[in-house]
Amino acid sequence: MRILLVNTRVPRSTRHLVANVTALYHQHPSIVRPLFDSISNITKKFQGDIENLRKMDIGTDEYEASYRVFYESTGLLMDMNHHILNAIGVGHPALTQVVGIAAGADCHAKLTGAGGGGCAIILLPIDDSHAKEEELGHLLRADGFDVFVSDIAGSGVQWHE
């Protein structure tokens, strides 16, 4: 799974953001609690989807079909998560701009980290031959953002003896 990691170059204070979310929760717990629950449910859905994929043999028709469903689901989950994070006050106009640029290119994006500026991730299309990567990179850099390409869901660090 290929992503763009976009640094908005907007500084933020995680402590300030957490304090604001805490204050919002204390002011409106019956509204904010379901938002927190939704974030948790989105995470659990994503984790479950990954676990289901891990049980399949890579390269099979079943895996390829399931991966496409997983990809579409992940994009939808990212969209929902981003909007919920905005609702609890950790968004920023620069992050909204990144998400809008991604949406204009038919890609899904969301803030990552503490929010309030900082970084966003953009999910690149499965069948992209780097065209979207280049298109989005150009548009985002033109607006002053730093853009990095990465693959996620790999095997990670391994220890060999």
C-alpha positions in Angstrom: 0.0 0.0 0.0 1.6 3.3 -1.1 1.0 6.6 0.6 2.2 10.1 0.5 3.2 11.6 3.8 2.6 15.4 3.6 4.1 17.7 6.1 2.1 20.9 6.2 5.0 22.7 7.9 2.5 24.2 10.4 3.9 24.0 13.9 1.5 22.9 16.6 1.4 22.2 20.3 0.2 18.7 21.2 -0.3 19.8 24.8 -2.6 22.7 23.6 -4.6 20.4 21.3 -5.1 17.7 24.0 -6.2 20.4 26.5 -8.7 21.7 24.0 -10.1 18.2 23.3 -10.3 17.6 27.0 -12.2 20.8 27.6 -14.6 20.0 24.7 -15.2 16.5 26.3 -16.0 18.0 29.7 -18.3 20.6 28.1 -20.2 18.0 26.0 -19.4 14.5 27.1 -22.6 13.0 25.7 -21.6 14.3 22.2 -17.9 13.8 22.3 -17.9 10.3 23.8 -19.7 8.8 20.7 -17.0 10.5 18.5 -14.3 8.9 20.6 -16.2 5.6 20.3 -16.4 6.1 16.5 -12.6 6.6 16.3 -12.1 3.4 18.3 -14.5 1.5 16.0 -12.8 2.8 12.9 -9.4 1.6 14.3 -10.9 -1.8 15.2 -12.5 -2.2 11.7 -9.1 -1.4 10.0 -7.3 -3.9 12.3 -9.8 -6.6 11.6 -9.6 -6.1 7.9 -5.8 -6.4 8.0 -6.0 -9.6 10.1 -8.4 -11.1 7.5 -6.0 -10.3 4.7 -3.1 -11.8 6.6 -4.9 -15.1 6.7 -4.9 -15.3 2.9 -2.3 -16.4 0.4 -0.8 -13.4 -1.3 -1.1 -13.5 -5.1 -4.3 -15.6 -5.2 -7.5 -14.3 -6.9 -9.2 -14.4 -3.5 -6.5 -12.2 -2.0 -6.5 -9.7 -4.9 -10.3 -9.3 -4.7 -10.2 -9.0 -0.9 -7.4 -6.5 -1.1 -9.4 -4.2 -3.4 -12.3 -4.3 -1.0 -9.9 -3.6 1.8 -8.4 -0.6 -0.1 -11.9 0.9 -0.7 -12.9 0.3 2.9 -9.6 1.9 4.1 -10.2 5.0 2.1 -13.7 5.4 3.5 -12.5 4.9 7.0 -9.8 7.5 6.5 -12.4 10.0 5.3 -14.6 9.3 8.3 -11.8 9.5 10.7 -10.5 12.8 9.3 -13.9 14.4 9.7 -14.4 13.1 13.2 -10.9 14.5 14.2 -12.0 17.8 12.8 -15.2 17.7 14.8 -13.2 17.3 18.0 -11.0 20.3 17.1 -7.7 18.9 16.0 -8.0 19.9 12.4 -6.3 22.8 10.7 -6.9 24.7 7.4 -3.7 23.4 6.0 -4.7 19.8 6.7 -8.1 20.5 5.1 -6.3 21.9 2.1 -4.2 18.7 1.7 -7.4 16.5 2.1 -9.1 18.7 -0.6 -6.2 18.4 -3.0 -6.2 14.6 -2.5 -10.0 14.4 -3.0 -9.6 16.4 -6.2 -7.3 13.6 -7.5 -9.8 10.9 -6.3 -7.6 9.9 -3.4 -8.4 9.6 0.3 -6.4 11.5 3.0 -6.5 12.3 6.7 -4.5 14.1 9.3 -2.1 12.0 11.2 -0.4 12.5 14.5 -1.7 15.1 16.9 -3.3 17.2 14.2 -3.5 21.0 14.5 -1.1 21.2 11.5 1.7 18.7 11.2 1.2 15.9 8.8 -1.4 14.2 6.7 -1.4 10.9 4.8 -2.8 10.3 1.3 -3.7 6.8 0.2 -2.5 6.3 -3.4 -4.5 4.2 -5.9 -3.7 0.4 -6.1 -3.1 0.4 -9.9 -1.2 3.7 -10.0 1.9 3.6 -12.0 3.2 6.6 -10.0 1.1 9.0 -12.0 -1.1 10.1 -9.0 2.0 10.2 -6.8 3.7 12.6 -9.3 0.5 14.7 -9.8 -0.2 15.1 -6.1 3.4 15.7 -5.3 3.6 18.5 -7.8 0.3 20.1 -6.6 1.3 19.8 -2.9 4.8 21.1 -3.3 3.5 24.0 -5.3 1.5 25.0 -2.2 4.5 24.8 0.0 4.1 21.4 1.6 6.8 18.7 2.0 5.9 15.4 0.4 7.4 12.0 1.0 6.4 8.7 -0.6 6.3 5.5 1.4 4.9 2.0 1.5 3.0 0.8 4.5 1.8 -2.7 5.6 5.2 -4.2 4.9 6.9 -6.8 7.0 8.7 -4.1 9.1 11.9 -4.7 11.0 13.1 -8.3 11.2 15.7 -9.9 13.3 17.9 -12.6 11.7 20.4 -14.7 13.6 
